[in-house]
């Protein structure tokens, strides 16, 4: 059994209603909803009902930047350097659309283990932009060899677009080293930090990253439809994204026919923002900021270490880095009949997810009790010992894997 320690972070459990009735271990996929979100969405509804179109001038229009200011402290960024976007795929596409691949710098570097949605966007757009995409392979399906990645980043590279934390294995890429090397050969770096912001420290100033994208969906407990894009001061006003819209115009309500880009982070906005998602997005990041990322990280390391030890004791293959400094907030392990076992856990209100090639993923967060991890592992033991997984074979074959 895990050795429970004094844990001040558990004081935040009351902010998340789902924790009252479930063992919620899937914040790596969708963070628990804060108690304040219904009131925030009710406020959106009230403003729409009472103010109508006036709501745009009375707060809605500048929400993508104001909500971005809520994210900025969590990534070490200044105010008015983060814009909110509908998804990371769109945010990364905006970045790509600002690149010029017509000269000798015609290359994008990615890795085999980046999240597929971003890969899809880049590879499809790259064909239309005339860019070459170099994908650095993984030797073990768990990590990317840093030397191999560095060798791929040369004077032909315009943009390096990689994940900060790899989504299947939670392997942490060395963002500082990647940025330093890329900049030394004149390349820019766009970091997908969806699986890092909110569970490990992130500092855009220390790394010098040019672009950083992420979302509030997972560790930040902010729900779907609200991603974010940080753009460094060095490139914020010198590049012009082709994927754009009227919020990026210097004078949007002049309705001019020609594009005249805004000068600040607004330059990286597109069309009319998804206002309801932005109302829902703020409560979670504020709680995470209040809890403190250093305390969250320390707890995550302790709990993921225990999960690895529990998996080792049962002979499960662990699909996560052993070294805590290389591991994000998730541990995946291959349990026999893993897809079915995951469905069994869900039936017990033990909320996990399953990934082909990785196994059952368990993502404890700052609000997770130590004994909830014991309960999860104990339920897996019971399922396998009793053969209960057989009852879930048909359900597992048609389950939606998120």
PLY file of the C-alpha trace (Angstrom):
ply
format ascii 1.0
element vertex 402
property float x
property float y
property float z
element edge 401
property int vertex1
property int vertex2
end_header
0.00 0.00 0.00
1.21 3.50 -0.79
2.56 5.37 2.18
0.18 8.31 2.58
1.86 11.56 3.54
0.52 14.88 4.76
-0.88 16.53 1.67
-2.06 20.13 1.76
-3.08 19.92 -1.91
-6.04 17.74 -0.96
-7.69 20.89 0.37
-8.50 21.67 -3.28
-10.60 18.51 -3.73
-13.75 20.33 -2.69
-13.40 22.53 -5.78
-14.11 19.53 -8.07
-17.55 17.90 -7.70
-16.74 14.73 -9.66
-14.23 13.72 -6.98
-17.10 13.21 -4.54
-18.34 10.18 -6.50
-15.50 8.89 -8.68
-11.85 7.89 -8.48
-10.71 10.34 -11.15
-7.33 9.34 -12.60
-7.58 10.72 -16.12
-6.60 14.39 -15.83
-4.02 13.66 -18.53
-6.99 13.41 -20.90
-9.69 15.64 -19.40
-9.23 17.47 -16.13
-11.97 17.44 -13.52
-14.47 20.29 -13.84
-14.13 23.02 -11.20
-17.19 23.79 -9.10
-17.20 27.39 -10.38
-17.70 26.49 -14.06
-21.52 26.27 -14.03
-21.66 29.76 -12.55
-19.23 31.00 -15.20
-21.36 29.52 -17.98
-24.47 30.97 -16.35
-22.77 34.36 -16.43
-22.16 33.92 -20.16
-25.84 33.06 -20.61
-26.94 36.03 -18.52
-24.72 38.45 -20.44
-26.03 37.19 -23.76
-29.64 37.36 -22.57
-29.40 40.80 -20.97
-26.81 42.62 -23.08
-27.26 40.99 -26.47
-24.84 42.34 -29.04
-23.56 44.90 -26.53
-21.73 42.06 -24.76
-19.02 42.20 -27.41
-18.04 45.74 -26.49
-18.54 45.06 -22.77
-16.00 42.26 -22.47
-16.40 39.49 -25.00
-14.23 40.91 -27.76
-10.98 41.00 -25.81
-11.56 37.72 -23.93
-9.03 35.73 -26.01
-6.24 37.94 -24.65
-7.66 38.46 -21.14
-8.06 34.71 -20.64
-4.57 34.30 -22.11
-3.34 36.49 -19.26
-4.66 33.81 -16.87
-2.43 31.25 -18.59
0.68 33.45 -18.82
1.93 33.00 -15.21
1.74 29.22 -15.60
4.28 29.30 -18.42
6.48 32.13 -17.15
5.19 34.57 -19.74
4.36 38.26 -19.55
0.84 39.64 -19.79
-0.53 40.10 -23.31
1.74 37.47 -24.79
-0.77 34.59 -24.93
-3.83 34.34 -27.17
-6.62 31.79 -26.81
-7.41 29.52 -29.76
-10.03 26.81 -30.39
-7.51 23.94 -30.44
-3.80 23.21 -30.53
-4.15 21.92 -34.09
-5.39 25.35 -35.14
-2.82 27.17 -33.00
0.02 25.16 -34.53
-1.42 25.72 -38.00
-1.40 29.46 -37.36
2.29 29.21 -36.49
3.04 27.20 -39.60
1.14 29.66 -41.77
3.55 32.42 -40.70
6.60 30.57 -42.04
8.31 31.20 -45.40
9.65 28.04 -47.03
10.53 29.50 -50.43
14.26 29.92 -49.79
16.94 27.55 -48.62
15.17 27.04 -45.31
12.47 24.67 -46.52
12.34 22.11 -43.70
10.16 21.35 -40.69
11.47 18.93 -38.05
9.03 16.83 -36.02
9.21 13.47 -34.23
7.53 10.12 -34.58
5.96 10.47 -31.13
4.32 13.87 -31.52
0.55 13.96 -31.12
-0.98 12.80 -34.43
-3.43 15.70 -34.75
-0.56 18.18 -35.00
1.31 15.90 -37.40
-1.76 15.72 -39.64
-2.04 19.49 -39.83
1.65 20.04 -40.47
2.07 17.37 -43.12
-1.01 18.45 -45.06
-0.17 22.14 -44.92
3.50 21.52 -45.64
2.63 20.03 -49.02
0.76 23.19 -49.95
3.51 25.47 -48.66
6.25 23.54 -50.45
7.93 22.54 -47.21
9.79 19.34 -46.46
8.88 17.51 -43.23
11.60 15.50 -41.50
10.27 13.11 -38.85
12.82 11.91 -36.31
12.08 8.27 -35.39
12.00 6.71 -31.95
14.21 3.75 -31.13
12.06 2.44 -28.28
8.57 3.89 -28.76
9.08 5.69 -25.47
11.50 8.53 -26.13
13.33 10.48 -28.81
17.11 10.31 -28.86
18.25 13.89 -28.32
21.41 13.55 -30.41
19.39 12.23 -33.35
16.96 15.13 -33.01
19.81 17.66 -32.86
21.43 16.14 -35.94
18.19 16.70 -37.86
18.14 20.41 -37.01
20.49 22.06 -39.49
20.68 25.18 -41.67
17.84 23.95 -43.92
15.38 23.96 -41.02
12.90 26.81 -40.72
10.83 25.38 -37.87
11.21 22.70 -35.21
7.78 21.59 -33.99
7.90 18.99 -31.21
5.99 17.96 -28.12
7.27 19.03 -24.72
5.88 15.89 -23.09
5.17 12.90 -25.35
1.52 11.95 -25.03
1.85 8.15 -24.94
4.83 7.78 -22.62
4.99 11.11 -20.72
8.67 11.44 -21.71
9.86 15.02 -21.19
11.81 16.50 -24.08
14.65 18.88 -23.20
13.04 22.10 -24.40
15.94 24.31 -23.28
18.51 22.29 -25.25
16.28 22.01 -28.31
15.69 25.77 -28.41
19.35 26.58 -27.88
20.49 24.32 -30.70
17.73 25.38 -33.08
18.49 29.05 -32.54
22.21 28.43 -33.06
21.48 27.33 -36.64
18.83 30.00 -37.26
15.69 27.87 -36.82
12.57 28.66 -34.80
10.89 26.35 -32.29
7.20 25.67 -31.73
6.57 23.59 -28.62
3.37 21.61 -28.06
3.01 21.79 -24.27
-0.46 20.31 -23.95
0.82 17.49 -21.73
3.13 19.63 -19.61
1.47 22.91 -18.60
-0.25 22.37 -15.26
1.72 19.35 -14.09
5.39 20.30 -14.61
7.12 23.70 -14.47
7.23 25.49 -17.83
9.22 28.68 -18.42
9.13 30.20 -21.89
11.70 32.86 -20.98
14.25 30.38 -19.71
13.91 28.13 -22.74
13.66 31.00 -25.20
10.99 29.12 -27.16
9.51 31.09 -30.04
6.02 29.56 -29.92
4.31 27.48 -27.28
0.88 25.93 -27.62
-1.25 24.07 -25.12
-4.77 23.78 -23.83
-6.77 23.96 -20.64
-8.53 20.66 -21.38
-6.17 18.41 -19.43
-4.03 19.30 -16.41
-5.48 22.83 -16.24
-9.05 21.60 -15.75
-10.53 24.18 -18.10
-12.60 22.08 -20.49
-12.62 21.68 -24.28
-12.54 24.42 -26.90
-9.89 26.62 -25.27
-6.29 26.20 -26.34
-3.58 28.84 -26.14
-0.70 30.20 -28.19
2.31 32.01 -26.75
4.48 33.99 -29.17
7.83 35.39 -28.03
8.53 39.13 -28.28
11.32 38.44 -30.79
8.92 37.12 -33.44
5.52 38.39 -32.30
5.38 41.40 -34.61
7.89 40.37 -37.28
5.92 37.44 -38.67
2.50 37.53 -40.30
0.31 34.40 -40.10
-1.64 33.60 -43.26
-4.24 31.71 -41.23
-5.89 34.79 -39.82
-9.14 36.69 -39.40
-10.70 39.93 -38.37
-9.61 39.75 -34.72
-6.03 40.01 -35.98
-6.71 43.25 -37.83
-5.42 46.53 -36.41
-8.84 48.13 -37.03
-11.32 45.26 -37.12
-14.45 47.40 -36.98
-13.33 49.56 -39.87
-14.09 46.53 -42.06
-11.25 47.38 -44.41
-10.77 45.12 -47.43
-7.01 44.77 -47.02
-5.28 43.11 -44.10
-3.47 45.41 -41.68
-2.12 43.26 -38.86
-2.44 44.31 -35.24
0.85 44.93 -33.49
0.64 42.74 -30.38
-0.50 39.22 -29.55
-3.82 40.10 -31.22
-1.90 39.66 -34.48
-2.11 35.87 -33.86
-5.89 35.70 -33.44
-8.25 34.58 -36.20
-12.01 34.93 -36.45
-14.83 35.30 -33.95
-13.79 33.53 -30.71
-15.63 30.67 -28.98
-16.92 32.72 -26.06
-18.62 29.95 -24.02
-15.40 27.91 -23.92
-13.50 30.95 -22.69
-15.96 31.48 -19.84
-15.43 27.87 -18.77
-11.65 28.05 -19.17
-10.58 30.36 -16.36
-11.50 28.62 -13.10
-9.18 25.64 -13.53
-5.96 27.54 -14.32
-6.60 29.85 -11.38
-6.86 26.86 -9.03
-3.69 25.33 -10.44
-1.86 28.63 -9.99
-3.11 28.85 -6.41
-2.07 25.27 -5.67
1.45 26.00 -6.95
3.16 24.16 -9.77
6.18 23.16 -7.68
3.97 21.43 -5.11
1.95 19.81 -7.89
5.10 18.53 -9.53
6.51 17.09 -6.30
3.30 15.19 -5.64
3.12 13.96 -9.22
6.66 12.56 -9.02
5.88 10.75 -5.78
2.63 9.21 -7.01
3.92 8.20 -10.43
6.95 6.56 -8.82
4.57 4.49 -6.69
2.57 3.48 -9.78
5.72 2.31 -11.54
6.73 0.26 -8.49
3.25 -1.29 -8.32
3.40 -2.21 -12.02
6.90 -3.66 -11.65
5.78 -5.80 -8.72
3.13 -7.37 -10.96
5.36 -7.81 -13.99
3.59 -5.27 -16.20
5.63 -3.55 -18.88
5.84 0.12 -17.95
5.52 2.57 -20.81
6.93 5.61 -19.02
10.41 6.91 -18.20
11.98 5.52 -15.03
13.89 8.71 -14.29
11.52 11.18 -12.64
13.25 14.13 -14.29
12.28 12.69 -17.68
8.69 11.79 -16.75
5.58 13.92 -16.93
2.41 13.25 -14.98
1.24 9.97 -16.51
2.19 6.32 -16.15
1.03 3.76 -18.70
1.50 0.05 -18.19
0.57 -3.02 -20.21
-1.91 -5.08 -18.24
-3.08 -8.39 -19.74
-6.38 -7.73 -21.56
-5.75 -4.04 -20.92
-8.57 -2.64 -23.03
-11.11 -4.84 -21.25
-9.60 -4.15 -17.84
-9.90 -0.41 -18.52
-13.62 -0.90 -19.19
-13.93 -2.82 -15.91
-12.31 0.07 -14.05
-14.69 2.54 -15.66
-17.63 0.39 -14.51
-16.32 0.82 -10.96
-16.09 4.62 -11.37
-12.30 4.39 -11.49
-11.68 6.69 -14.42
-8.61 5.87 -16.53
-7.97 5.61 -20.26
-6.30 3.15 -22.60
-3.86 3.68 -25.46
-2.95 1.07 -28.02
0.75 0.30 -27.70
1.00 1.81 -24.23
-1.73 0.21 -22.13
-3.77 1.62 -19.28
-2.80 5.23 -18.57
-3.14 6.54 -15.04
-2.84 10.28 -14.51
-3.09 11.33 -10.85
-3.27 15.05 -10.22
-2.89 17.40 -7.27
-6.36 16.47 -6.01
-5.73 12.69 -6.06
-5.63 10.83 -2.74
-2.88 8.24 -2.34
-5.41 5.58 -1.43
-7.17 6.14 -4.76
-4.10 4.73 -6.50
-4.24 1.72 -4.17
-7.89 1.25 -5.09
-7.11 1.38 -8.80
-4.32 -1.20 -8.63
-6.39 -3.41 -6.33
-9.28 -3.35 -8.79
-6.95 -4.41 -11.61
-5.75 -7.30 -9.45
-9.34 -8.33 -8.75
-10.39 -8.09 -12.40
-7.56 -10.31 -13.61
-7.81 -12.80 -10.74
-11.55 -13.31 -11.20
-11.59 -13.14 -14.99
-14.01 -10.21 -14.85
-12.33 -8.70 -17.92
-14.17 -11.27 -20.09
-17.48 -9.50 -19.45
-16.11 -6.39 -21.15
-14.69 -7.88 -24.35
-17.51 -6.70 -26.58
-17.75 -3.27 -24.94
-14.00 -2.75 -25.19
-13.99 -3.41 -28.93
-16.37 -0.50 -29.54
-15.21 1.85 -26.78
-14.31 5.41 -27.62
-10.68 5.93 -26.60
-10.09 9.54 -25.58
0 1
1 2
2 3
3 4
4 5
5 6
6 7
7 8
8 9
9 10
10 11
11 12
12 13
13 14
14 15
15 16
16 17
17 18
18 19
19 20
20 21
21 22
22 23
23 24
24 25
25 26
26 27
27 28
28 29
29 30
30 31
31 32
32 33
33 34
34 35
35 36
36 37
37 38
38 39
39 40
40 41
41 42
42 43
43 44
44 45
45 46
46 47
47 48
48 49
49 50
50 51
51 52
52 53
53 54
54 55
55 56
56 57
57 58
58 59
59 60
60 61
61 62
62 63
63 64
64 65
65 66
66 67
67 68
68 69
69 70
70 71
71 72
72 73
73 74
74 75
75 76
76 77
77 78
78 79
79 80
80 81
81 82
82 83
83 84
84 85
85 86
86 87
87 88
88 89
89 90
90 91
91 92
92 93
93 94
94 95
95 96
96 97
97 98
98 99
99 100
100 101
101 102
102 103
103 104
104 105
105 106
106 107
107 108
108 109
109 110
110 111
111 112
112 113
113 114
114 115
115 116
116 117
117 118
118 119
119 120
120 121
121 122
122 123
123 124
124 125
125 126
126 127
127 128
128 129
129 130
130 131
131 132
132 133
133 134
134 135
135 136
136 137
137 138
138 139
139 140
140 141
141 142
142 143
143 144
144 145
145 146
146 147
147 148
148 149
149 150
150 151
151 152
152 153
153 154
154 155
155 156
156 157
157 158
158 159
159 160
160 161
161 162
162 163
163 164
164 165
165 166
166 167
167 168
168 169
169 170
170 171
171 172
172 173
173 174
174 175
175 176
176 177
177 178
178 179
179 180
180 181
181 182
182 183
183 184
184 185
185 186
186 187
187 188
188 189
189 190
190 191
191 192
192 193
193 194
194 195
195 196
196 197
197 198
198 199
199 200
200 201
201 202
202 203
203 204
204 205
205 206
206 207
207 208
208 209
209 210
210 211
211 212
212 213
213 214
214 215
215 216
216 217
217 218
218 219
219 220
220 221
221 222
222 223
223 224
224 225
225 226
226 227
227 228
228 229
229 230
230 231
231 232
232 233
233 234
234 235
235 236
236 237
237 238
238 239
239 240
240 241
241 242
242 243
243 244
244 245
245 246
246 247
247 248
248 249
249 250
250 251
251 252
252 253
253 254
254 255
255 256
256 257
257 258
258 259
259 260
260 261
261 262
262 263
263 264
264 265
265 266
266 267
267 268
268 269
269 270
270 271
271 272
272 273
273 274
274 275
275 276
276 277
277 278
278 279
279 280
280 281
281 282
282 283
283 284
284 285
285 286
286 287
287 288
288 289
289 290
290 291
291 292
292 293
293 294
294 295
295 296
296 297
297 298
298 299
299 300
300 301
301 302
302 303
303 304
304 305
305 306
306 307
307 308
308 309
309 310
310 311
311 312
312 313
313 314
314 315
315 316
316 317
317 318
318 319
319 320
320 321
321 322
322 323
323 324
324 325
325 326
326 327
327 328
328 329
329 330
330 331
331 332
332 333
333 334
334 335
335 336
336 337
337 338
338 339
339 340
340 341
341 342
342 343
343 344
344 345
345 346
346 347
347 348
348 349
349 350
350 351
351 352
352 353
353 354
354 355
355 356
356 357
357 358
358 359
359 360
360 361
361 362
362 363
363 364
364 365
365 366
366 367
367 368
368 369
369 370
370 371
371 372
372 373
373 374
374 375
375 376
376 377
377 378
378 379
379 380
380 381
381 382
382 383
383 384
384 385
385 386
386 387
387 388
388 389
389 390
390 391
391 392
392 393
393 394
394 395
395 396
396 397
397 398
398 399
399 400
400 401
